[in-house]
Amino acid sequence: MNIALLQTLREAEGQFVSWPALLEHWPNAGNDIDALIAFGYSVEIQPILGVAYRGPCERLCPDQIEWNLNTRRIGRNIAVWNQLGSTNDLAARAASSRANDGLAIFAESQTAGRGSRGRVWVAPARSSILLSVLIFPPDSLDNPHWLTALGAVAVAEVVSEFCDVDARIKWPNDVRVNGRKIAGILVERTQGSVIGIGLNVNTAEDDFPADLREIASSMRRLTGSPHDRSDVAHALLRRLDHWYNAGISDGPASLDVPLHARSEHLNTDVIVETPLGDRTGRLEAIQTGRGVTLLAADGSRVHLESSDVRSLRTI
């Protein structure tokens, strides 16, 4: 797939690129354009005016995702499947070899996708980003709470960038906009660590089950138009890689600032469910992988370790 030619057409922003300009750089431009059309890209061809880009393909394009990705670890190997039972399960099987460190597995649809607490993750085919990343983190980062925060921060930043909204993190693993869930993170430990991400991209309102339509959202619902999922996938891998490398260089506290800034419950009164009972107070801080700090009614501060926090909700 000639992604350089595709990018030239896209950068013309709907205007025609002349045949002489295309053939100057790509003598086989005609065949390359036919290949783009065959894959599913919308391209208009005029014998005199030239060629114009009209829209992305419906399916994910591995070549487009990899184009100028330049990640250090995450996304060094990319696989796109038409259908899987679960991307997390396949990533877990790949953990038998450390050569698969950084492997990113995408699926257009899943038959056994799952979220946290055994919930089912439902997504129409070719509507969402269904992604699992396999990594072998150093001991300092090999913490499911830190890895969940890594996924949540990266997703929130991508949604904010593409949709011009304030995406927030509902601790520990949901990304929401205006109180509606747009993504979920599921981290599972095998021989390595698997970060599973489900992000609603082009899901239409009618695609959601009736009981979810008032509490779920998608990037398409936020902007009113569909998004190029390959672009979204590309950006997401880069954000994951950025924060993972920051963690390796600077330690787990590297995520404290972005997680704190995007916390949906920060500076609000919350109930925290713990093994020893509920604790209430104003949420003052969230430290990645290390827990939460509450300001109690009597003015004292209570720190709760991440492993002791079963749930957190606004009062």
C-alpha positions as CSV (number, residue, x, y, z in Angstrom):
1,M,0.0,0.0,0.0
2,N,1.5,3.4,-1.0
3,I,0.8,5.4,2.1
4,A,3.0,8.3,1.0
5,L,0.8,8.8,-2.0
6,L,-2.3,8.5,0.2
7,Q,-0.9,11.1,2.5
8,T,-0.3,13.5,-0.4
9,L,-3.9,13.1,-1.5
10,R,-5.2,13.7,2.1
11,E,-3.1,16.8,2.5
12,A,-4.7,18.3,-0.5
13,E,-7.9,18.5,1.7
14,G,-10.3,17.5,-1.0
15,Q,-8.7,19.3,-3.9
16,F,-7.5,17.4,-7.0
17,V,-3.8,16.5,-7.3
18,S,-2.8,16.6,-10.9
19,W,-1.6,13.4,-12.7
20,P,1.7,15.0,-13.6
21,A,2.4,15.8,-10.0
22,L,1.6,12.3,-8.9
23,L,3.5,10.6,-11.7
24,E,6.6,12.7,-11.1
25,H,6.9,11.0,-7.7
26,W,5.2,7.7,-8.3
27,P,5.5,6.3,-11.9
28,N,3.1,3.6,-10.9
29,A,0.6,6.0,-9.4
30,G,-2.3,4.6,-11.4
31,N,-1.8,1.1,-10.0
32,D,-1.2,2.5,-6.5
33,I,-4.5,4.4,-6.6
34,D,-6.3,1.3,-7.8
35,A,-4.9,-0.6,-4.8
36,L,-6.2,2.1,-2.4
37,I,-9.6,1.9,-4.0
38,A,-9.6,-1.9,-3.8
39,F,-8.7,-1.7,-0.1
40,G,-11.7,0.6,0.6
41,Y,-10.5,4.2,0.4
42,S,-12.8,6.7,-1.3
43,V,-10.9,8.3,-4.2
44,E,-12.3,10.4,-7.1
45,I,-10.4,10.1,-10.4
46,Q,-10.7,12.6,-13.2
47,P,-8.7,12.2,-16.4
48,I,-7.9,15.9,-16.6
49,L,-8.2,17.3,-13.1
50,G,-6.4,14.4,-11.5
51,V,-7.1,12.5,-8.2
52,A,-8.9,13.7,-5.0
53,Y,-9.2,12.0,-1.7
54,R,-12.8,11.6,-0.5
55,G,-12.7,9.6,2.6
56,P,-11.1,6.8,4.7
57,C,-11.6,3.1,4.3
58,E,-14.1,1.5,6.7
59,R,-11.6,-1.1,7.9
60,L,-8.3,-0.6,9.8
61,C,-5.3,-0.3,7.6
62,P,-2.1,-1.7,9.1
63,D,0.1,0.3,6.7
64,Q,-1.6,3.5,7.6
65,I,-1.3,2.8,11.3
66,E,2.4,2.1,11.0
67,W,3.2,5.1,8.7
68,N,5.7,7.3,10.5
69,L,4.7,5.7,13.8
70,N,8.2,6.0,15.2
71,T,7.5,4.4,18.6
72,R,10.3,2.9,20.7
73,R,8.4,0.0,22.2
74,I,4.7,-0.1,21.8
75,G,3.6,-0.9,18.3
76,R,6.9,-2.2,17.0
77,N,4.8,-5.1,15.7
78,I,1.1,-4.7,14.7
79,A,-1.5,-7.3,13.8
80,V,-5.0,-6.5,12.6
81,W,-7.6,-9.3,12.7
82,N,-11.0,-9.3,11.1
83,Q,-12.5,-11.2,14.0
84,L,-11.2,-12.6,17.3
85,G,-12.7,-14.1,20.4
86,S,-10.7,-11.6,22.5
87,T,-7.6,-9.5,21.7
88,N,-6.5,-9.9,25.3
89,D,-6.5,-13.7,25.0
90,L,-4.4,-13.6,21.8
91,A,-2.0,-11.2,23.4
92,A,-1.7,-13.5,26.4
93,R,-0.8,-16.4,24.2
94,A,1.9,-14.3,22.5
95,A,3.4,-13.6,25.9
96,S,5.3,-17.0,25.7
97,S,8.0,-15.1,23.8
98,R,9.6,-11.8,24.9
99,A,10.2,-11.1,21.2
100,N,6.6,-10.0,21.2
101,D,7.3,-7.1,23.6
102,G,5.3,-4.1,22.3
103,L,3.0,-6.2,20.1
104,A,-0.3,-4.4,19.3
105,I,-3.2,-6.6,18.3
106,F,-6.3,-4.9,16.8
107,A,-9.6,-6.7,15.9
108,E,-12.4,-5.4,13.8
109,S,-14.8,-7.4,16.0
110,Q,-14.7,-9.7,19.0
111,T,-17.0,-12.6,19.9
112,A,-15.9,-12.8,23.5
113,G,-14.8,-9.3,24.3
114,R,-14.9,-8.4,28.0
115,G,-14.6,-5.5,30.3
116,S,-13.9,-5.2,34.0
117,R,-15.6,-7.4,36.6
118,G,-16.6,-9.9,34.0
119,R,-18.8,-7.5,32.0
120,V,-19.2,-8.0,28.2
121,W,-17.8,-5.4,25.8
122,V,-20.2,-5.0,22.9
123,A,-19.0,-3.2,19.7
124,P,-20.4,-3.5,16.1
125,A,-17.8,-4.7,13.6
126,R,-15.6,-1.9,12.2
127,S,-16.9,0.7,14.6
128,S,-14.4,0.8,17.4
129,I,-10.8,0.5,18.5
130,L,-10.4,-3.0,20.0
131,L,-6.8,-3.2,21.0
132,S,-4.5,-5.2,23.2
133,V,-0.9,-4.3,23.8
134,L,1.6,-6.9,25.2
135,I,4.5,-5.6,27.2
136,F,7.1,-6.9,29.6
137,P,7.5,-3.9,32.0
138,P,10.3,-3.5,34.5
139,D,9.4,-4.4,38.1
140,S,8.8,-0.7,39.0
141,L,5.9,-0.5,36.4
142,D,4.6,-4.1,36.7
143,N,1.5,-3.0,38.5
144,P,-2.0,-3.4,37.1
145,H,-3.1,-0.1,38.6
146,W,-0.2,1.8,36.9
147,L,-0.8,0.0,33.6
148,T,-4.5,0.8,33.8
149,A,-3.7,4.5,34.3
150,L,-1.3,4.3,31.4
151,G,-4.1,3.1,29.1
152,A,-6.7,5.6,30.5
153,V,-4.4,8.6,30.2
154,A,-3.4,7.8,26.6
155,V,-7.1,7.2,25.6
156,A,-8.3,10.4,27.3
157,E,-5.6,12.4,25.5
158,V,-6.5,11.0,22.1
159,V,-10.2,11.6,22.6
160,S,-9.6,15.1,23.7
161,E,-7.3,15.8,20.7
162,F,-9.7,14.3,18.0
163,C,-12.9,15.6,19.5
164,D,-11.9,18.9,21.1
165,V,-13.5,17.8,24.4
166,D,-12.4,17.4,28.0
167,A,-12.2,13.6,28.4
168,R,-12.0,12.6,32.0
169,I,-11.0,9.4,33.8
170,K,-13.5,7.7,36.2
171,W,-11.1,5.8,38.4
172,P,-9.8,3.3,37.8
173,N,-10.5,2.2,34.2
174,D,-13.2,4.2,32.5
175,V,-12.8,7.2,30.2
176,R,-15.8,9.4,30.0
177,V,-17.0,12.6,28.4
178,N,-19.8,14.6,30.1
179,G,-20.5,11.6,32.3
180,R,-20.8,9.1,29.5
181,K,-18.4,6.3,29.0
182,I,-16.5,6.3,25.8
183,A,-13.7,3.7,26.6
184,G,-12.7,1.1,29.1
185,I,-9.3,-0.4,30.1
186,L,-8.7,-4.0,31.1
187,V,-5.3,-5.0,32.3
188,E,-4.5,-8.7,32.7
189,R,-1.3,-10.4,33.9
190,T,0.1,-13.4,32.1
191,Q,3.8,-14.1,31.5
192,G,3.8,-10.5,30.5
193,S,1.2,-7.7,31.0
194,V,-1.7,-7.1,28.6
195,I,-3.4,-3.7,28.3
196,G,-6.8,-4.2,26.7
197,I,-8.6,-1.1,25.4
198,G,-12.1,-0.7,24.0
199,L,-12.7,2.8,22.5
200,N,-16.0,3.7,20.9
201,V,-15.1,5.6,17.7
202,N,-17.8,5.4,15.1
203,T,-20.5,3.8,17.1
204,A,-23.8,5.4,16.3
205,E,-26.5,6.0,18.9
206,D,-28.7,3.1,17.5
207,D,-25.7,0.8,17.7
208,F,-25.7,0.8,21.5
209,P,-28.0,-1.5,23.4
210,A,-31.1,0.4,24.7
211,D,-29.9,0.3,28.3
212,L,-26.6,1.9,27.4
213,R,-27.7,4.8,25.1
214,E,-28.0,7.3,27.9
215,I,-24.7,6.4,29.6
216,A,-22.4,5.6,26.7
217,S,-20.8,7.8,24.0
218,S,-18.5,7.6,21.0
219,M,-16.2,9.9,19.2
220,R,-18.7,10.1,16.4
221,R,-21.5,11.1,18.8
222,L,-19.3,13.8,20.2
223,T,-18.4,15.4,16.8
224,G,-21.3,14.5,14.7
225,S,-19.2,12.8,12.0
226,P,-17.2,9.6,11.6
227,H,-13.5,9.4,12.3
228,D,-10.7,7.6,10.4
229,R,-10.1,4.7,12.8
230,S,-6.6,4.1,11.5
231,D,-5.6,7.7,12.4
232,V,-7.1,7.1,15.9
233,A,-5.2,3.8,16.3
234,H,-1.9,5.5,15.2
235,A,-2.3,8.3,17.7
236,L,-3.3,5.9,20.5
237,L,-0.1,3.8,20.0
238,R,2.0,6.9,20.1
239,R,0.5,8.2,23.3
240,L,0.8,4.7,25.0
241,D,4.4,4.6,23.9
242,H,5.1,8.1,25.1
243,W,3.8,7.5,28.7
244,Y,5.3,4.0,28.9
245,N,8.7,5.4,28.0
246,A,8.2,8.2,30.5
247,G,7.5,5.6,33.2
248,I,10.7,3.7,32.3
249,S,12.8,6.8,32.4
250,D,11.2,8.7,35.3
251,G,9.4,6.0,37.3
252,P,5.7,5.4,38.0
253,A,5.2,8.9,39.4
254,S,5.5,10.2,35.8
255,L,1.8,9.5,35.3
256,D,0.7,11.3,38.5
257,V,0.2,14.7,36.9
258,P,-1.9,13.7,33.8
259,L,-3.9,11.2,35.9
260,H,-4.6,13.9,38.6
261,A,-5.5,16.5,36.0
262,R,-8.0,14.2,34.2
263,S,-9.6,12.6,37.3
264,E,-13.4,13.0,37.1
265,H,-13.8,12.9,40.8
266,L,-10.9,15.2,41.9
267,N,-12.0,17.7,44.6
268,T,-15.4,16.1,44.9
269,D,-16.9,14.2,47.8
270,V,-16.6,10.5,47.3
271,I,-17.3,7.1,48.8
272,V,-14.5,4.7,48.6
273,E,-15.3,1.0,49.1
274,T,-12.5,-0.9,50.8
275,P,-12.2,-4.4,52.3
276,L,-12.7,-2.8,55.8
277,G,-15.7,-0.8,54.8
278,D,-16.6,2.4,53.1
279,R,-14.6,5.6,53.6
280,T,-15.9,9.0,52.7
281,G,-14.2,12.3,52.1
282,R,-13.1,14.9,49.5
283,L,-10.8,13.3,46.9
284,E,-7.6,15.3,47.1
285,A,-5.1,13.3,45.1
286,I,-4.7,10.2,43.0
287,Q,-1.2,8.8,42.8
288,T,-0.6,6.3,40.0
289,G,-0.4,2.8,41.3
290,R,-0.2,4.1,44.9
291,G,-3.7,5.0,45.8
292,V,-5.9,7.9,46.7
293,T,-5.9,10.6,49.4
294,L,-9.1,11.7,51.0
295,L,-9.7,14.8,53.2
296,A,-12.1,13.5,55.9
297,A,-14.8,15.6,57.5
298,D,-12.7,16.0,60.6
299,G,-9.9,17.6,58.6
300,S,-7.6,14.6,58.7
301,R,-6.1,13.1,55.6
302,V,-6.6,9.4,54.8
303,H,-4.4,7.6,52.3
304,L,-5.8,4.4,50.7
305,E,-3.6,2.0,48.7
306,S,-4.7,1.2,45.2
307,S,-5.0,-2.5,46.1
308,D,-7.5,-1.6,48.9
309,V,-9.8,0.5,46.7
310,R,-12.6,-1.6,45.3
311,S,-14.6,1.2,43.9
312,L,-14.9,5.0,44.0
313,R,-18.0,7.0,43.4
314,T,-19.3,10.5,43.9
315,I,-21.6,11.1,46.8
